[in-house]
Amino acid sequence: MQFSKRSKALAQKIEPKAYSVEEAVAKVKETATAKFTESVDISVRLGVDPKKADQAVRGTVALPHGIGREVRVLVLARPPRDEEAKAAGADHAGLAEYVAKIQGGWADIDVIIATPDVMGEVGKLGKILGPRGLMPNPKSGTVTADVAKAVKEVKAGKIEFRVDKAGILHASVGKANFEQKQLVDNIHAFVAAVIRLKPATAKGTYVKSIHLSSTMGPGVEIDRAHAVE
């Protein structure tokens, strides 16, 4: 793999050690030098076996300062729930029209919320929404009768996360132009949520490593002991 001069120069600013959360955030902000506002992403390697249903860590967390971008929300619901969703700030709300649009390839959405009574229709979209991580799920709060509350939470910074096949959780915790404390608060909130979801059947070290990076910047390792305080 060929690395650009910019990548090499940025990598040299990162020492091969684990940083405190505050130090890691400072390093990521320092190396986020792209011509656009980069996202700040976190990766947490877990000591779980994702193939086992009881170790497939999945959850949600309301980040104190949001993620720094507008989240596009679709609510799949029948009247009057669709109107309640729109009043709460949903970008799109309805049922048959949007089921057809999704089947036709439409994907301009970040989160889908559905009411329990329409899951029979939504289930038909499983093969499309599942791979995109958009399938509504009761565990993540995206299958609910209280669509107004769900929409407001997502718009305020509630994010969903799930472990991948390699046992790693990936999430955005803000933007590089956030204040240092905002990113630190979001990171602690995310890690705390992950800790609360530790499966009872997980053996050994649960959180194996934590890395932080900006969209175009190098990864920075965070000291696990410091992050899980």
Backbone torsions as a table, in degrees:
resi	resn	phi	psi	omega
1	MET	NA	131.1	179.6
2	GLN	-92.4	131.4	178.6
3	PHE	-107.6	139.8	179.9
4	SER	-73.1	164.4	177.7
5	LYS	-60.1	-37.1	179.6
6	ARG	-62.7	-45.6	-179.2
7	SER	-63.0	-41.9	179.4
8	LYS	-64.1	-42.1	-178.6
9	ALA	-65.2	-40.4	-180.0
10	LEU	-68.8	-40.1	-179.6
11	ALA	-61.7	-32.2	-179.3
12	GLN	-68.5	-17.0	179.6
13	LYS	-82.2	-9.4	-178.2
14	ILE	-105.4	119.9	178.6
15	GLU	-79.7	149.2	179.6
16	PRO	-76.1	70.1	-179.9
17	LYS	-151.7	170.6	176.7
18	ALA	-93.8	127.4	-177.3
19	TYR	-98.8	160.3	170.9
20	SER	-69.9	165.2	-179.7
21	VAL	-59.0	-44.6	-179.5
22	GLU	-62.3	-43.3	179.6
23	GLU	-66.2	-40.3	-179.9
24	ALA	-63.9	-42.7	178.6
25	VAL	-61.9	-42.9	179.3
26	ALA	-61.3	-42.1	179.3
27	LYS	-65.1	-41.9	-179.9
28	VAL	-65.9	-41.8	178.3
29	LYS	-64.3	-38.2	-179.9
30	GLU	-65.7	-35.2	-175.8
31	THR	-96.4	2.7	177.2
32	ALA	-86.8	78.7	-172.7
33	THR	-109.9	15.5	179.1
34	ALA	-66.8	166.6	-177.4
35	LYS	-80.4	2.2	175.4
36	PHE	-125.8	166.6	179.5
37	THR	-77.0	110.2	-175.9
38	GLU	-77.4	149.4	172.9
39	SER	-79.8	156.3	174.2
40	VAL	-110.1	119.5	-173.9
41	ASP	-115.2	146.8	179.0
42	ILE	-119.1	142.0	176.4
43	SER	-127.8	125.7	-178.6
44	VAL	-120.3	116.1	177.9
45	ARG	-87.8	124.0	-176.1
46	LEU	-107.0	151.7	176.3
47	GLY	-90.3	61.8	179.7
48	VAL	-129.6	166.0	174.9
49	ASP	-110.1	98.7	-175.6
50	PRO	-60.4	-18.7	179.7
51	LYS	-70.2	-21.3	178.7
52	LYS	-89.4	125.4	-175.9
53	ALA	-54.8	-36.6	-177.4
54	ASP	-81.0	1.6	176.6
55	GLN	-121.6	8.5	178.6
56	ALA	-82.3	81.9	-174.7
57	VAL	-60.1	125.6	-180.0
58	ARG	-150.2	139.1	179.1
59	GLY	-172.7	-170.0	178.5
60	THR	-134.7	160.0	175.8
61	VAL	-152.3	139.2	176.4
62	ALA	-91.9	105.2	179.7
63	LEU	-71.5	131.4	-175.2
64	PRO	-54.3	-33.4	-175.2
65	HIS	-118.3	17.8	178.2
66	GLY	67.5	-171.0	-179.8
67	ILE	-113.4	3.8	173.3
68	GLY	83.8	13.1	175.4
69	ARG	-146.7	156.8	179.7
70	GLU	-72.5	128.1	179.6
71	VAL	-96.3	123.4	-178.9
72	ARG	-85.1	119.8	-173.4
73	VAL	-115.4	130.9	173.0
74	LEU	-112.6	131.3	175.3
75	VAL	-113.2	122.0	177.2
76	LEU	-95.8	107.9	-175.4
77	ALA	-161.1	157.3	175.7
78	ARG	-92.5	164.3	175.5
79	PRO	-60.7	144.7	1.2
80	PRO	-91.9	4.3	-177.2
81	ARG	-61.3	-33.9	-179.7
82	ASP	-63.6	-38.9	178.9
83	GLU	-70.7	-34.8	176.8
84	GLU	-62.9	-39.6	-180.0
85	ALA	-64.7	-43.8	179.5
86	LYS	-62.9	-40.8	180.0
87	ALA	-64.9	-28.4	-179.6
88	ALA	-83.7	-8.6	177.0
89	GLY	117.1	6.5	178.8
90	ALA	-62.8	141.0	179.0
91	ASP	-74.7	-33.1	179.6
92	HIS	-142.9	146.6	177.0
93	ALA	-155.5	139.4	-178.0
94	GLY	156.7	-164.1	179.9
95	LEU	-139.0	-81.7	-173.0
96	ALA	-55.5	-43.5	-179.3
97	GLU	-59.3	-42.4	-175.7
98	TYR	-81.3	-29.5	173.5
99	VAL	-61.1	-43.5	179.7
100	ALA	-66.2	-40.7	-179.5
101	LYS	-64.3	-41.7	179.4
102	ILE	-65.6	-42.2	177.8
103	GLN	-62.4	-26.8	179.5
104	GLY	-87.0	-0.1	175.6
105	GLY	108.8	-0.7	-179.9
106	TRP	-66.3	135.0	-176.2
107	ALA	-146.9	24.0	-177.2
108	ASP	-83.2	54.8	-178.6
109	ILE	-144.7	153.8	179.8
110	ASP	-108.9	-31.6	-178.0
111	VAL	-141.0	138.3	175.1
112	ILE	-118.2	128.3	176.6
113	ILE	-114.3	139.9	-179.3
114	ALA	-136.8	150.4	174.6
115	THR	-85.0	152.1	-176.4
116	PRO	-56.7	-34.1	-174.9
117	ASP	-72.4	-11.9	-180.0
118	VAL	-106.8	5.3	-176.2
119	MET	-65.2	-20.4	175.0
120	GLY	-64.0	-39.5	177.4
121	GLU	-74.6	-42.5	-178.1
122	VAL	-65.1	-32.7	-179.6
123	GLY	-58.0	-27.6	179.1
124	LYS	-66.7	-17.7	-177.7
125	LEU	-96.1	6.3	-174.8
126	GLY	-53.7	-44.1	-177.5
127	LYS	-68.1	-22.7	178.7
128	ILE	-88.8	-48.5	-174.9
129	LEU	-79.3	-33.3	-178.2
130	GLY	-54.9	-54.8	-179.6
131	PRO	-61.8	-23.7	179.6
132	ARG	-88.8	-5.2	-178.2
133	GLY	72.6	24.5	-175.9
134	LEU	-107.7	-2.5	-176.3
135	MET	-67.0	123.4	178.0
136	PRO	-58.8	145.0	-176.1
137	ASN	-147.8	132.6	180.0
138	PRO	-58.1	-35.3	-178.1
139	LYS	-64.8	-27.5	-179.1
140	SER	-97.1	2.0	178.4
141	GLY	80.1	9.9	-178.6
142	THR	-96.9	2.9	167.1
143	VAL	-117.7	107.3	-173.5
144	THR	-159.9	150.9	176.2
145	ALA	-81.0	-24.0	-179.9
146	ASP	-90.1	72.3	-175.5
147	VAL	-67.0	-31.6	-179.8
148	ALA	-61.8	-46.0	179.0
149	LYS	-63.0	-44.2	-178.5
150	ALA	-62.2	-42.4	179.4
151	VAL	-63.0	-45.5	-178.7
152	LYS	-63.1	-38.7	179.4
153	GLU	-65.5	-44.4	180.0
154	VAL	-64.8	-43.1	179.9
155	LYS	-65.0	-27.7	-177.9
156	ALA	-84.5	-6.8	177.7
157	GLY	124.3	12.7	177.3
158	LYS	-78.0	126.0	-179.6
159	ILE	-119.6	156.7	177.5
160	GLU	-109.3	146.4	177.8
161	PHE	-143.8	153.1	176.6
162	ARG	-151.7	145.6	-178.0
163	VAL	-69.7	141.4	179.4
164	ASP	-90.8	-176.7	-175.5
165	LYS	-63.5	-22.4	-179.7
166	ALA	-90.4	2.0	179.7
167	GLY	82.3	25.8	-177.8
168	ILE	-119.5	138.9	174.4
169	LEU	-100.0	133.4	177.9
170	HIS	-122.4	138.2	177.5
171	ALA	-159.5	155.9	173.1
172	SER	-93.2	134.5	-179.8
173	VAL	-117.7	17.9	177.3
174	GLY	139.8	-162.6	-179.6
175	LYS	-121.0	155.6	-177.6
176	ALA	-63.9	-20.4	179.4
177	ASN	-90.8	6.2	172.1
178	PHE	-66.0	156.7	172.3
179	GLU	-68.8	152.9	-178.3
180	GLN	-53.6	-47.0	-176.8
181	LYS	-63.7	-34.3	179.8
182	GLN	-63.2	-44.1	179.0
183	LEU	-68.0	-40.6	178.7
184	VAL	-61.4	-45.4	179.3
185	ASP	-60.7	-44.4	-178.9
186	ASN	-64.1	-40.2	179.9
187	ILE	-63.9	-47.3	179.7
188	HIS	-61.8	-39.0	179.3
189	ALA	-64.7	-41.3	-179.5
190	PHE	-66.1	-49.2	-178.4
191	VAL	-63.0	-39.3	179.1
192	ALA	-62.1	-38.9	179.2
193	ALA	-65.7	-39.7	179.1
194	VAL	-64.8	-42.6	180.0
195	ILE	-60.9	-41.4	-178.7
196	ARG	-64.0	-22.3	-176.4
197	LEU	-94.5	10.8	-179.0
198	LYS	-56.9	121.9	-180.0
199	PRO	-65.8	141.9	179.9
200	ALA	-63.8	-24.8	-176.7
201	THR	-91.2	-3.2	179.8
202	ALA	-72.1	129.5	-179.3
203	LYS	-107.2	155.0	177.3
204	GLY	72.8	-155.2	-178.3
205	THR	-70.9	125.0	-178.2
206	TYR	-79.0	-57.4	177.3
207	VAL	-94.7	107.3	-176.4
208	LYS	-84.6	-39.3	178.7
209	SER	-161.2	155.5	178.5
210	ILE	-134.0	129.3	177.5
211	HIS	-128.0	145.9	179.8
212	LEU	-122.1	144.2	177.5
213	SER	-158.2	159.4	171.2
214	SER	-95.9	171.4	-175.3
215	THR	-51.9	-44.1	-175.7
216	MET	-114.0	7.2	-175.4
217	GLY	-102.6	171.2	179.7
218	PRO	-74.3	158.8	178.0
219	GLY	-77.4	145.3	179.1
220	VAL	-125.5	123.2	-179.4
221	GLU	-79.2	137.0	177.7
222	ILE	-104.0	136.9	177.5
223	ASP	-63.1	117.7	-176.8
224	ARG	-57.5	-43.9	-176.8
225	ALA	-60.6	-36.0	-178.5
226	HIS	-74.6	-34.5	-174.7
227	ALA	-76.4	-29.2	-174.4
228	VAL	-96.6	14.6	-179.7
229	GLU	-61.0	NA	NA
